[in-house]
Amino acid sequence: MSDARKRWLGLALVVTATLFWSTAGLFITTTVRGSGISALGLAFWRVLSASLILFAAFAVIRPSALRVKRRDLPWLAGMGALAVGTFQVLWVIAIMTNGASVSTVIQCNAPIIVTLLARVFWREPLTWRKWAAIGLAFIGTALISGLIGAGTLGITPVGLTISLGSALAYAGITLFSKKLSGRYNSFVILAYSFGFAALALLPFQIGRPLPTQISGLVIAAFAGLVLLTTVAGYGAYMMGLRYLQASVAAIVAMTEVPLAAFWGYVFLGERLDGWQIAGALIVVSGVILLSQRSRSDT
């Protein structure tokens, strides 16, 4: 396969991943409203269920694939506990502390963190296209989240620290995935990382009661969250990392923002105003810019 085809395949896989990830709001809203489960509780059962499903599938289809080298266990544990698990906790706390709009905008620091760390660890070049795409993604997300024009929003130093920690943990998912993506099947990596994430979130579930009287709609929404948003979404993203630089994948993943806004508009009745539509177009334009490759961009 030529380099150009590998690049386009990687871009297609990452955009597919963001399409799956963008359904999270729909599935989470339906599940929480129908069951009353807490955000942390849902995060725990989400990663635990995904891990058990993947381990069970490989145990039946290809047990040998589950064998990993001892030297890679710290990386798998780090991706699960430090990246996936910590992100789930900090993201919820950030929203509770700062509100969704501010937290979403600060989350746009994740591609910047990935780009800088990828430069340090893997010598990925810092091209003008990457910086321009990051800037467009940040501006577009600010418009979509409603931060621009909402002058009453504020943030404390503690709130800022929490949100930046969330962005750092989110960036860690990409960095750990890039480190491991060439060594094992993408879904094997997910099985272990989700398992370690569940262990990291387990202390938050001690003493919490389980939801009762769950309807079929809630079960269907939770199944969609686990199978589509989590397993399929992260699986497609990690496969995309085989063909893309970590920084490129992180920036392209910002397409989740306009996609999530679209699902919210169609299924949850969330209205998009002119500024939000403009923001979605700006995010998409950044991805289009990044997809173009010149001789100096690698």
N, C-alpha and C positions, 0 to 999 in steps of 0.2 A: 504494500500500500504506500502510495506517495505521501510526502510530508503534507501537501496541501489537503489531501483526502483525510489524513489523520487529524489535521487541525479542524476541518469542518465536522468530522465525526465527533471530536471532543466537544466542539461548540454545541452540536445538536444534542449530545447527551446531557450537558450541563443545563441547557434550556429546558430539556425534558424533565430534569430533576426539579427545576424551579417551578415547572407546571404542576408537578405532584406536590411540592412544598406549599404552593399557593393555596391548596385546598385545606390547609391546616385550620384556618380561621372558621371555615364552614363546618368541618367535622368537630372541632373543639367546642364551638358555640352550641351545636346541637347536643353534644355529649354532656357538657356542663349544665345546660339548661334542663335537660331531661333527667339528670341523675343527681345534681347538686354536689358532685365531687369537687374537691379543691383543685387548684391549678397544679400544686406540687404532687398531689395524689395522682392526677391524670398523667403527669410527666413520668412518674414512677411506673405506673401500669403500662404506659405506652412503650417505654424502653424494655421493660421486663418481658412483655408479650412478644415484642419484635425479636428479642434475643432467643426466647424459647422456640418460636416458630422457625427461625433460621437454624438453630441447633438440631431441632427435630428433623427438618428437611434434609440436612446434610447427613445426619445419622442414618437415614433411610437410603438416600440416593448415592452419596459418596462419602463414607465415614473417614476415609484417609485424608480428605481435604481439611479436616479439622485439626490435623496435627500441625502445630506451629513450633518454631524453634524457641528455646528458652530465652535466647537473647532478645527476642522480639516481644516477649510478654510485658516488659516495662513500657514499651511503646503502645501496645494495645491497652494496657491499664491506664496509661496517661491519656490516650485518646478518649477512653470511656469516662474515667473519673474526673480528670482535669478539664477536658474539653466538653464532651457531650453532657455529662452529669452536672458539672459546675455551671455550664451555660443555662441549663434548664432552670436551676435555682436562681441565679443572678438575673436572668431575664424577667422572671416573675417579680422578684423584689424591685427591679428597676422600674417596671411598669407601676407597681404599687407606690413607689417613692416619687417618681418623676412624671408619671402619666405616659400614655402610649405614644403621643406625638413626639415628645422630647426624647424618649427612649429609642424610638425608631430612627430618628435623625442621628443620634449619637452612635447607633449601631452601624451607621455607614462608615465609621472609622475602621471596621473590620477589613475591608479590602486594602486600605492604606497599611494596616498592620501586616497583613499577609504579604503585600508587595515589598515592604521594607525588610521583613524577616526572610522572605524568599531570596532577596538580594544577598543577605548575610550568609544563609545556609547553603543555597544552591547557585549563587551568582547569577540569578535571573536578571536580565538587563532592565533598567528603568527607562523605558522609552517614553517619548512625548505622548504617544497614543494611550499608554496606560494612565498617565497623570490626567490627561484630558478626559478619559472615560470615568476615572474616579471622581473628578470634579462634576461631570454631568450627572453621575449617579447620585452624588450628594445633593446637588441642587434639585434634581427631580424628586428625590425622596422627601426633601424638605417641603416641596409644594404638595405632594400627595398626602403627607401626614398632617398638613394643616398648620405647621409651625409658622410659616410665613403669613403675616397678617394677624397672628394671635399674640399681640404684644403683652398679654398678661401672664404668659407662661414664664416660669422661672425655675432655677435649679440650684440646689445647695452644693457645697463642696463634697459632702458625703454622697449625695445623689449622683453627682458627676463621677465620683470614683466608682460607684457601683455600676453605672452604665458603661464606663470605659472597661471595667472588669468583664462585663458581659460581652462587649465587643472583642476583647482579647481572647476570651474562651471560645467565642464563635470562630475567630481566626484560627485558633488552635485545631479545630476540627479539620480545616483544610490542610494545615501544615502536617498534622499527624497522618492524615489520609494520604498525602503525597509521599510521605516517608515509607508507608507500608504498601501502597497500591501496586507496586511492581513485584511484590514477593508472594502474595497470596490472592486467592479469589476474593473479589470485592465483597461478596456477601459473607465470606468467612470472617473477614476483618470486622464487618458490621456485627456479626453474631457475638464476637468477643467484646467489642467496644460497647455495645448495648448492654451486655451482661455486666461489665464493670461499671457502667453508668447506673444501672439498677442498684448495684451494691452501694454506690455513692449516695443515692437518694433514699436508700432503705431507712436510715436513722430518722428521716423526716416523717416516716409513716408509722412509727411506733406510737401506739395508743389511738390511732385514727380509725374510726369505724368505716366499714365498707358501705357503699351505696346500696339501697334496697329498692325493690319495685322498679326495676329497669325495664323500659319498653323495648319493643323490637326495633324502633327507629334509633334509639340510643345505641343498641348493640351494633346496628348497621353502621352508624356514624363512627363508633370506636373501631370497628373492623376496617373501615376506610382509612382512618387515621393511622392505624398500624401498618396495613398492607400497602396502601398507596402512598400516603404522605411520608411514612417512615422507611419502610423496607425498600419500596420501589424508588422513592425520591433519593435517599442516600446511596442506594445501589447505583443508580444512573450517574450520580455526581462522582462517585469514586471511580467508575469506569471512565468517565470523562477526564479525570485527572491523569489517566494513563497517556493521554494524547495532548494535554495542555499544560502550560506552566501553572503553578499554584496561584500566582497573582492574576493571571488571565481568567482562570476559573472563578476566583473569588469576585472579580468585577462583573463577569457575565451573570453570576448568580443574583445580582441585583435586579434582574428581570422579574424576580419573585414579587417585587413591590407593585408594578402595574398589574400583574396577573392576579395577585391577591385582591387588589382594588376592584378588578373586574368581577371576580366571584362574589365579593361582598355586595356589589351593585345588583347582580343578577339574582342571587339567592337570599341575601339578608336585607335587601332594601336599603343599602347604604348608598346615598346619592353622591355622585361625582360632580363637583363644580368645575368651572372653566380652568381654574388654577391646577386642580388635581389632574385633569385630562392633559394639560400642558406638561405637568410633571411626569406623567406616564410616558409621553412622547419623548421627553428629554432623556429618561432612563434608557428607552429603547434605542435612541440615537447614539448613546454612549456605547451600547453593545455592538451596533452596526459599525461604528468607528473602530472598535477593537477587533472586529472580525476581518477588517481589511489589513492586509499584510504587505509591507514594503520590504525591500532588501535589507534595510537596516533594523527591522523589527524581527526578533526571533522569539 
